[in-house]
Amino acid sequence: MTLTDTVPPHAHTAHIDPLVFREGMSRLPSGITLITTGGPAGQHGFTATAVCSVSDTPPTLLVCVNRNTSAHDHILAHQCLAVNVLAQGQEHLCSAFSSRKYTMAERFALAHWQTGTTGAPLLEHALVSFECRISRVIDTPTHSLILATVEHVQWCTTAEKGLVWFQKNFALTQKINT
């Protein structure tokens, strides 16, 4: 059972121009993920950078899902999701999963997928994939904040660089020897 909380629409009023906020946030590098789900209504997914670790006991991720995203209601209905972290060379998937000009079938046809134990599609050759069940949803006026308990983790042993979004463009991670 998912617990749902609601944040009042005007709990805190910010006085920062949204464009200024977006420009500032563009300087915070973010991993690029494909959030996917599967179930009776089929496969659905979208590109997200608003994902972070909450805890390792139990392993939990926070996934922020825009309520206008076509996959939003399917994720909540299926009660499961996968967080597929993109690697170098998967930029085309980021673009396709963030564009409304592609149908879900067309998006998923661009890569090879495995079906996880929850039914969520797992991207082959992703840097890492986290298969999760939804444990709690916090509703805000624009997004659902999903706390997802991780049930399975798999990673690609050949992918060397992660794909990130930085200053409104793709960038790659690089290890620094210290």
Buried (B, 14 or more C-beta within 10 A) or exposed (E): EEEEEEEEEEEEEEEEEEEEEEEEEBEEEBBBBBBBBBBEEEBBBBBBBBBEEEEEEEBBBBBBBBEEBEBBBBBBEBBBBBBBBBBBEBEEBBEBBBEEEBEBEEBBEEBEBEEBEBBBBBBEBBBBBBBBBBBBBBEBEEBBBBBBBBBBEBEBEEBEBBBBBEEEEBBEBEEEEE
